[in-house]
Amino acid sequence: LPQGQTSVSITNAHLSAVTNGKSTKIMYEITQPLKYGHLIIENEQVTKFEQEDLNLGRLSYHLSNFTAFKEVLMFMIFTAESNLTEQVLNITMSTCLQQHLSTFKRKTWKLDGM
């Protein structure tokens, strides 16, 4: 999150999961409350979202504590047949000299058995 901004989009460029086609709906659920902000889709605070929300750029993180420098998003990914627990996305608030959304590289999860 660049300095001076209070929100940033989270898209499939930052977070992505794929299946082998048996179950195409991929859901994400926040497993630990956020400490310094919240997730928004269409002006509503959410704790669950779909891969489709990421693909369409509908999900955003909104900072509410301006003294924070890092938010840890703990979540699980699931479909009707499978799930991956204890996943982490770090959202780092950066200075003007170091502008980036996060300290992680794009990660894609493959949910087997679907």
GUTOR-260008 format. One record per atom (N, C-alpha, C): residue in one letter; x, y, z; residue number from 1. Coordinates in steps of 0.1 Angstrom, whole numbers. Each point is the difference from the previous one (the first is absolute). Layout:
BEGIN
R  aa     xx     yy     zz    i
R   A      X      Y      Z  NUM
...
//
This chain:
BEGIN
R  aa     xx     yy     zz    i
R   L      9    -12      0    1
R   L     -9     12      0    1
R   L      9     12      0    1
R   P      0      8    -10    2
R   P      9     12     -1    2
R   P     -4     10     10    2
R   Q     10      7      5    3
R   Q     -1     11     10    3
R   Q    -10     10     -5    3
R   G     -9      4      9    4
R   G    -10     11     -4    4
R   G    -13     -6     -5    4
R   Q      0    -13     -4    5
R   Q    -13     -7     -4    5
R   Q     -6     -7     12    5
R   T    -13     -1      0    6
R   T     -7     -7     11    6
R   T     -6    -13     -5    6
R   S      1     -3    -14    7
R   S     -6    -13     -5    7
R   S      8     -4    -12    7
R   V     -1    -13     -2    8
R   V      7     -6    -12    8
R   V     -8    -12     -5    8
R   S      0     -2    -13    9
R   S     -7    -12     -5    9
R   S      8    -12      2    9
R   I     -6    -11      3   10
R   I      6    -13      0   10
R   I     -6     -8    -11   10
R   T      8     -5    -10   11
R   T     -5     -6    -12   11
R   T      7    -14     -1   11
R   N     -3     -6    -11   12
R   N      6    -13     -3   12
R   N     15      1     -4   12
R   A      5     12     -1   13
R   A     14      2     -1   13
R   A      7     -2     13   13
R   H     -7      1     11   14
R   H      5     -1     13   14
R   H     -3    -14      7   14
R   L    -12     -5     -4   15
R   L     -5    -12      7   15
R   L     -8     -8    -10   15
R   S      3    -13     -2   16
R   S     -7     -8    -10   16
R   S      0    -14      4   16
R   A    -11     -7     -3   17
R   A     -1    -15      2   17
R   A     -6     -6    -12   17
R   V      4    -12     -3   18
R   V     -6     -8    -11   18
R   V     -4    -13      4   18
R   T    -10     -6     -7   19
R   T     -4    -14      2   19
R   T      2     -8    -12   19
R   N     -2    -13      1   20
R   N      1     -8    -12   20
R   N    -13     -1     -8   20
R   G    -10      8      4   21
R   G    -12      1     -8   21
R   G    -12     -6      5   21
R   K      1     -9     10   22
R   K    -11     -7      6   22
R   K     -9      9      8   22
R   S      6      9      7   23
R   S     -7     10      8   23
R   S      6     14     -3   23
R   T     -7      8     -8   24
R   T      5     12     -5   24
R   T     -1     12      9   24
R   K     -9      0     10   25
R   K     -2     11      9   25
R   K     10      0     11   25
R   I      9      9      1   26
R   I     11      1     10   26
R   I     -4     11     10   26
R   M      0     -3     12   27
R   M     -4     10     11   27
R   M     12      2      9   27
R   Y      1     12      5   28
R   Y     10      4     10   28
R   Y     -8      5     13   28
R   E      5     -4     11   29
R   E     -6      4     13   29
R   E     11      5      9   29
R   I     -2     12      6   30
R   I     10      6      9   30
R   I     -2     -8     13   30
R   T     11     -5      6   31
R   T      0     -9     12   31
R   T      4      8     12   31
R   Q      6     12     -1   32
R   Q      4      8     12   32
R   Q     -4     14     -4   32
R   P     -7      7     10   33
R   P     -4     14     -3   33
R   P     12      9     -4   33
R   L     -2      8     -9   34
R   L     10     10     -4   34
R   L      2     10     12   34
R   K     12      5      2   35
R   K      3      9     11   35
R   K      0     14     -4   35
R   Y      3      4    -12   36
R   Y      2     14     -4   36
R   Y     -9      5    -11   36
R   G     -8     -9     -5   37
R   G     -9      4    -11   37
R   G    -10    -11     -3   37
R   H     -6      1    -12   38
R   H    -11    -10     -3   38
R   H      0     -2    -15   38
R   L     -7    -10     -5   39
R   L     -1     -3    -14   39
R   L    -14      5     -4   39
R   I     -1      5    -12   40
R   I    -12      6     -6   40
R   I     -3     -6    -14   40
R   I    -12     -4     -2   41
R   I     -5     -3    -13   41
R   I    -13      8     -2   41
R   E     -1      9    -10   42
R   E    -11      8     -3   42
R   E     -6      7     12   42
R   N      9      7      7   43
R   N     -3      9     12   43
R   N     -5     -8     12   43
R   E      2    -13      0   44
R   E     -4     -8     11   44
R   E     13     -8      6   44
R   Q      1      1     13   45
R   Q     11     -7      7   45
R   Q     -3    -15     -1   45
R   V     11     -8     -4   46
R   V     -2    -14     -2   46
R   V     11     -8      8   46
R   T     -3    -13      3   47
R   T     10     -9      5   47
R   T      1    -12     -9   47
R   K     -9     -1    -10   48
R   K      0    -11    -10   48
R   K      0      7    -14   48
R   F      7     -6     -9   49
R   F      0      4    -14   49
R   F      3    -11     -9   49
R   E     -2      1    -13   50
R   E      2    -10     -9   50
R   E     12      3    -10   50
R   Q      6    -10     -6   51
R   Q     10      3    -10   51
R   Q     -5      9    -11   51
R   E    -12     -1     -3   52
R   E     -6      9    -10   52
R   E      0     15      4   52
R   D     -1      3     13   53
R   D      2     13      5   53
R   D     14      5     -2   53
R   L     10     -8      1   54
R   L     13      3     -2   54
R   L      3      2    -15   54
R   N     -6     -9     -8   55
R   N      2      1    -15   55
R   N     -6     13     -5   55
R   L    -11      4      5   56
R   L     -7     13     -5   56
R   L      4     12      8   56
R   G     10     -1      9   57
R   G      5     12      7   57
R   G    -10      6     10   57
R   R     -9     -8      5   58
R   R    -10      6      9   58
R   R      4      1     15   58
R   L     11     -7      4   59
R   L      4      0     14   59
R   L     10     11      2   59
R   S     -2      7     12   60
R   S     11     10      3   60
R   S      2     -1     15   60
R   Y     12      4      4   61
R   Y      3      1     14   61
R   Y      0     15      4   61
R   H     -7      3     11   62
R   H     -1     14      5   62
R   H      7      1     14   62
R   L     10      9      0   63
R   L      7      2     13   63
R   L     -8     10      9   63
R   S     -1     -4     12   64
R   S     -7      9     10   64
R   S      9      4     11   64
R   N     12     -6      2   65
R   N     10      4     10   65
R   N     12      5     -7   65
R   F      2     13     -1   66
R   F     10      6     -8   66
R   F     14     -1      6   66
R   T      1     -5     12   67
R   T     14     -3      6   67
R   T      5    -13     -3   67
R   A     -8     -9     -6   68
R   A      4    -14     -4   68
R   A      9      0    -12   68
R   F      9     -9      0   69
R   F      9     -2    -11   69
R   F     -1    -13     -7   69
R   K     -8     -9      6   70
R   K     -2    -14     -6   70
R   K    -13     -6      5   70
R   E     -7     -6     -9   71
R   E    -12     -7      4   71
R   E      2    -15     -5   71
R   V     -4     -9      8   72
R   V      1    -14     -3   72
R   V    -14     -6     -2   72
R   L     -2     -4    -12   73
R   L    -13     -6     -4   73
R   L      1    -15      1   73
R   M     -7     -6     10   74
R   M      0    -14      2   74
R   M    -13     -6     -6   74
R   F      1    -10     -9   75
R   F    -12     -5     -7   75
R   F      1    -14     -3   75
R   M    -11     -6     -4   76
R   M     -1    -13     -6   76
R   M     -6      1    -13   76
R   I      4     -9     -9   77
R   I     -6     -1    -14   77
R   I     -7    -14      0   77
R   F    -12      1     -6   78
R   F     -8    -13     -1   78
R   F     -9      0    -12   78
R   T     -3    -13     -3   79
R   T    -11     -3    -10   79
R   T     -9    -10      7   79
R   A     -9     -5     -8   80
R   A    -10    -10      6   80
R   A      7    -13      4   80
R   E     12     -3     -6   81
R   E      7    -12      3   81
R   E     13      1      8   81
R   S      5     12      1   82
R   S     14      0      6   82
R   S      2     14      6   82
R   N     10      1      9   83
R   N      4     13      6   83
R   N     15      0      3   83
R   L      5     12      1   84
R   L     14      3      4   84
R   L     -2     10     12   84
R   T      5     -4     11   85
R   T     -1      9     12   85
R   T     13      7      3   85
R   E      0     10      9   86
R   E     12      7      5   86
R   E      8      6    -11   86
R   Q     -7      7    -10   87
R   Q      7      7    -10   87
R   Q      2     15      4   87
R   V     10      6     -5   88
R   V      4     14      4   88
R   V      2      9    -12   88
R   L     -5     12      1   89
R   L      3     11     -9   89
R   L      5     12      8   89
R   N     12      5     -2   90
R   N      5     11      7   90
R   N     -3     13     -8   90
R   I     -6     10      6   91
R   I     -2     13     -6   91
R   I      9     10      7   91
R   T      9      5     -7   92
R   T     10      9      6   92
R   T     -2     14     -5   92
R   M      0     10     10   93
R   M     -2     14     -3   93
R   M     14      5     -3   93
R   S      2      5    -12   94
R   S     13      4     -5   94
R   S      2     16      0   94
R   T     12      4      1   95
R   T      3     14     -1   95
R   T      0      4    -15   95
R   C      0     13     -2   96
R   C      0      5    -14   96
R   C     12     -6     -8   96
R   L     11     -3      7   97
R   L     12     -5     -7   97
R   L      0    -15     -3   97
R   Q    -10     -7      6   98
R   Q     -1    -14     -1   98
R   Q    -14     -4     -2   98
R   Q     -5      3    -12   99
R   Q    -14     -2     -3   99
R   Q     -3    -14     -5   99
R   H     -8     -8      8  100
R   H     -4    -13     -4  100
R   H    -11     -5      8  100
R   L     -9     -8     -5  101
R   L    -11     -5      8  101
R   L      4     -9     11  101
R   S      9     -9     -2  102
R   S      3    -10     10  102
R   S     15     -5     -2  102
R   T      5     -6     10  103
R   T     13     -6      0  103
R   T      0    -14     -6  103
R   F    -11     -5     -4  104
R   F     -1    -14     -6  104
R   F      0      1    -15  104
R   K      3    -11     -6  105
R   K     -1     -1    -14  105
R   K    -13     -7     -3  105
R   R     -6      1    -12  106
R   R    -12     -6     -3  106
R   R      0    -15      4  106
R   K    -10     -5      6  107
R   K     -1    -14      4  107
R   K    -12     -6     -6  107
R   T      1    -11     -6  108
R   T    -12     -8     -5  108
R   T     -1    -13      7  108
R   W    -12     -3      6  109
R   W     -2    -12      7  109
R   W     -7    -10    -10  109
R   K      3    -12      0  110
R   K     -7    -10     -7  110
R   K     -7     -9     10  110
R   L    -13     -1     -1  111
R   L     -8     -8      9  111
R   L     -2    -14     -6  111
R   D      7    -10      5  112
R   D     -1    -13     -6  112
R   D    -13     -7      5  112
R   G     -3    -10     -8  113
R   G    -12     -9      4  113
R   G    -13      7     -4  113
R   M      0      9     -9  114
R   M    -12      7     -4  114
R   M     -4     -3    -14  114
//
